């Protein structure tokens, strides 16, 4: 059965529920961490794979922003949601737990870390040295370019709201470039972006804890049997060359999808609790 791939940059009304039905396509929802054209290209092989597994059309829909994506999953307006760990925690806090299909494994690891970065020639040595400095964050909802680094800064004694000249630049790459050009004294990025720009003149000031990777959840009344069928197919993608191509299309360096449980994200919950309890964070 051919896969239908349709891009929607919309916030759906509450009446548009995507319950699983034989006469309706399955909706694969993606958060907008790249441009729509790049996301469609990256996830098309996966959509086609799932379509073959369940013998049902699959549509790709990209939410207009991170919060809308959480709402679309929570309100069951899509069937499968791909999201970052911080968004997953917010999802469970607002709407309860959702069945997890799988999490990513990158270069053999189902966890990832971030870096607080500075220029190679910077005199800064510790996080405490960043007080009253210019700091670049990425997206406000990003795990590694905002939330986790912010908690680290707080634990180092910095009141981010009043003792840091910070700005949100929208993406990890923008943060790295902002630090390299000297517009900012430091910034927060995921590891891959740090290594991408390291030789151009960056060094790490601190490394975040290891956190469970991005994941796929089901959210649109998918029957348990269909959920298990999709999950099994995702966990077996690395067993064939065609499956490995699907993985690499989503993310270069992606080596597999692995099983995950809600408790794998507990250390991130603790970090977010620190932020929520912080004064003027």
PERABEL-V141059 format. One record per pair of residues at least 12 apart in sequence whose C-alpha atoms are under 7 Angstrom apart, sorted by sequence separation. I is the first residue (numbers start at 1). GAP is how many residues later the second one is. If there is no record, write none. Layout:
i,gap
I,GAP
I,GAP
This chain:
i,gap
175,12
175,13
175,14
70,17
74,17
172,17
238,17
172,18
238,18
237,19
173,20
70,21
74,21
172,21
180,21
180,22
235,22
234,23
235,23
127,26
131,27
145,27
128,28
140,28
127,29
128,29
135,29
139,29
28,30
32,30
114,30
128,30
134,30
135,30
136,30
137,30
138,30
139,30
25,31
26,31
27,31
28,31
29,31
30,31
31,31
32,31
132,31
133,31
134,31
135,31
136,31
137,31
138,31
139,31
25,32
26,32
27,32
28,32
29,32
30,32
31,32
32,32
131,32
132,32
133,32
134,32
135,32
136,32
137,32
138,32
139,32
25,33
26,33
27,33
28,33
29,33
30,33
32,33
116,33
131,33
132,33
136,33
138,33
25,34
27,34
31,34
32,34
138,34
31,35
138,37
31,38
137,38
136,39
149,39
146,42
145,43
3,44
144,44
145,44
3,45
144,45
145,45
144,46
3,48
136,48
29,49
135,49
28,50
134,50
135,50
136,50
137,50
1,51
27,51
28,51
29,51
30,51
31,51
134,51
135,51
136,51
137,51
11,52
27,52
28,52
29,52
30,52
31,52
133,52
134,52
135,52
136,52
212,52
4,53
5,53
6,53
7,53
8,53
9,53
10,53
11,53
26,53
27,53
28,53
29,53
30,53
212,53
1,54
3,54
4,54
5,54
6,54
7,54
8,54
9,54
10,54
1,55
2,55
3,55
4,55
5,55
6,55
7,55
9,55
1,56
86,56
11,57
86,57
211,57
18,58
85,58
17,59
18,59
149,59
17,60
18,60
119,60
16,61
18,61
118,61
119,61
118,67
118,68
117,69
118,69
116,70
117,70
116,71
117,71
116,72
115,73
116,73
115,74
66,75
114,75
115,75
114,76
115,76
113,77
114,77
113,78
115,79
126,79
125,80
120,81
119,82
120,82
119,83
120,83
118,84
119,84
117,85
118,85
117,86
118,86
117,87
118,87
116,88
117,88
115,89
116,89
116,90
115,91
116,91
115,92
114,93
115,93
113,94
114,94
113,95
113,96
113,97
112,98
113,98
111,99
112,99
111,100
112,100
111,101
112,101
110,102
111,102
110,103
104,109
103,110
104,110
103,111
104,111
103,112
102,113
103,113
102,114
101,115
100,116
101,116
100,117
101,117
99,118
100,118
98,119
99,119
161,119
98,120
151,120
161,120
98,121
159,121
160,121
159,122
148,123
151,123
151,124
85,127
85,128
85,129
102,129
84,130
101,130
83,131
84,131
83,132
82,133
83,133
82,134
81,135
82,135
80,136
81,136
80,137
81,137
80,138
79,139
80,139
79,140
78,141
79,141
78,142
76,143
77,143
79,143
76,144
73,146
107,146
106,147
107,147
108,147
106,148
107,148
105,149
106,149
105,150
105,151
104,152
105,152
104,153
105,153
103,154
104,154
102,155
103,155
102,156
103,156
102,157
103,157
102,158
100,160
100,161
53,177
50,180
89,180
20,200
46,200
19,201
20,201
45,201
18,202
19,202
20,202
43,206
42,207
43,207
42,208
